[in-house]
Amino acid sequence: MKSVANTVAVVDYGMGNLHSVSQAVRHAADQVGVEVFVTSDPDVVRKATRVVLPGQGAMPDCMRELRDSGLQESVLEAAASKPLFGVCVGMQMMLSRSDEGPTDGLGLIPGEVVKFDLAGRLQPDGSRFKVPQMGWNQVRQAQPHAVWAGVPDQSYFYFVHSFYARPTDPKHSVGEAEYGASFTAAIARDNIFATQFHPEKSADHGLQLYRNFLHWNP
């Protein structure tokens, strides 16, 4: 693939929710003339103008598959030079390390990934907190960001996760949600934006995030 303006590479390293993510990104891209490639080819990732890194499953497996697929270096190159959107475990991979394993992340944003510790805790309705958190939750926009444009503060997004990001510097936490306590639901730095929740499963507000990402020029 030649280097072409307005292309998005959705990274296929064997662990992402590729169908849902790629369909949502394509739906957003169709309206602005952006071409979307689902790819396991590092060269396609390098030549794309924007990159989406999905992820689901266990963090150690995701990091191993990204490395073994030969895609890790191209993702790191993207993180240094072009807009990069991480989704779910793709967000967790941006940080320094995870307690799951434990395992090292990509180290793009300083911080760690920790597990919810909610044993014996009760929700306001008297039911026990369940781990993983699974379902809709409100996200507070903790920091202004271009990718939030047109998305009302405290909008609902869809989550499925047992671990969450804890950035070292609070300025990198741009979205927060409540589940037993406040936790980071979205992180950002320079040309990187990533969400713990699934925009592709979050109806119109999720699609708006992808649209904003396609226009974002950090």
N, C-alpha and C positions, 0 to 999 in steps of 0.2 A: 504493500500500500504506500503510495506517495504521501508526503506530508501535505495535508489538506486543511484549509481553514474550516473551523466549525465542525469538528468531529469529536465524538466521545467514545472512549474505550471503557467498556465494562469488563473488569479483569476476571477471567475464568481460571481459577487455580484449583477447582474441584471442590470448594467448600462454601460457595456463596449461594444465596437464594436467587439464582440467575434469572429464571423465567420471570418472576414477579418484578424484580428490579429492572431488568432490561425492558419489559413491557411498559413500565411506568415512565422510564426515561425516554423511551421512543414516543410515547404519547405526548410528553412535554416537548420533545424535540420536533415532532411533526409540525407544530405550530410556528416554529421559528427557523425551519430549514436546516436543522442540524442532523448530521448522519451519525448513527449509533452502531458501534461494533461490539459484539460479545466476542472476546478474544483470549486465547491462551498463548498468543505470539508476542514476545517481549518487544519486537520491532513495531508492532501495531500500537502498543502502549506508548512507546517512545515517540511515535509520529502523531498521535492524537493530540488535539489541543486541550482536551479535558479528560480526566480519568475518574471512574467510580470504582471503589473497592468495597464489594459486598463481603459478608462473612456470616456464617452460622455454624453452630456446633461448638466443640471444645477449642479453646484458645491454643493449646499445644498442637493440636491437629492442624489448625489453620496456619499457624506459623511454619510448621514443618512442610505442609503442602505448598505454601507460597515459595518457600526456599527451594524445595525439590523440583518445583515446576520451572524454575529458571526465571520467574517473574519478579522476584524480590528486588533485584537491582533496578529494573525498569520502573517499578513503583516508587523506589527511593529517588530516582531521577525525576519522576513526575512531581514528587513532593517538593523538590528543590526549585521547580521552574514553572509549574502550571497548576490550574485549579484542580484540586483533588477532594473528592467527597467520599467519606467512609461511612458504612452502614452497619449497625449492630456490632458484631465481633470485628468488622472492618474498622469501627471506631476504636474499640479496645486495643487493636493492633497498633494504633498510632502511638500509644504510650510506651513508657520505658519497660515496664514489666507487669506481669499478672500473677496473682496468687494461685490462679488455676494452673496447676502443674507442679510447681511454679514454672513460668516460662518468660523469656525476654520478649518484648515487643520490638517495634521498629525504631523506637526512641525519637520519634518526630516531635512529640510534645512531652515534656517532663511530667512524670506522674506514675501512678500504679492503678491496677485494676483489682478490686476486692469483692468478696462475696457478701451478699446481704446476710446480716446476722439478726434474724427476727424471731428466733425460737421463743415460743411462749408469749409473744406480743400479740395484742388484740387490736383490731381495727375499731374505728368509732362505732360501728354497728354491732360490735361484740364478737365478730368472727375473727379467726386467726389469720394473721398474714401468711400467705403462701409464697413459697419460693420454688420455681421462678415466679416473678411478677409476670402475669399474662393478661393483657387486655389494654383498655384505653386509659390514659392518664393525662392530666393537664401539664403543660410545659410553660414555665415562666421564662420569658426572654431576659436572662440575667445581664446580658450585654447587647447593645445594638449591633446589628450586622446586616450586610446587604442581602444575605440569603434569607433573612426573616421578612423581607419586604412584602407587604400585602398580607401577611399572616398575623391575625390578631393575637396579642399577648394572652396567655392562658388557654390557647387552643389545645384540643385533645389530639394525641397521637397514639399509635398502637405499639405496645412493648411486649417482648418476650425475652426475659433475661434473668439470670441468677447472680451475675456479677455486674459491677458498675465502675465507671472511671472515677478516679480521684486525682485530678491534676494538681501538680505541686504549686502552681501559680493560679490563684483564683481568676485572674483576667482571662485565662484560657477556657473557663467554664462560661459558655454563652447561653446555655439553657439548663434549667433545673426543674426537677419534679419532686413530688413527695411520695415516699413509700416507707413508712415507719419513721423516716427522717428525710431531710432534703438530700438529694443526690444529683450529680451532674448527668444531664440528659443530652447535652450537645457541647462539643468542644470546637475551638477554632484558633488558628494561628496563621498569620500571613495568608498564604494561598490554600490553606487546609480548612475544611469544614467537615464535621462528622457528627452523626447522631446515634445514640443508643437505640432509639425507637426506629421503626420501619416506615419511612415516608411512603413506600410503595403500597403499604397496607393502611395508610392513614387518609384515604379519600382526598378531597380537594385541597386541604392544607398541605398534605404530603406532596401532591403534584405541584403545588405552588413553590415548594422548596426546590424541586428539581428544575422548574422553569427559571427560578432565580439563579440557580447554579449555572445554567446554560448562558445567562447574560452576565454573570459575575466576572469582572476584570480586576482582580486584586493587585 
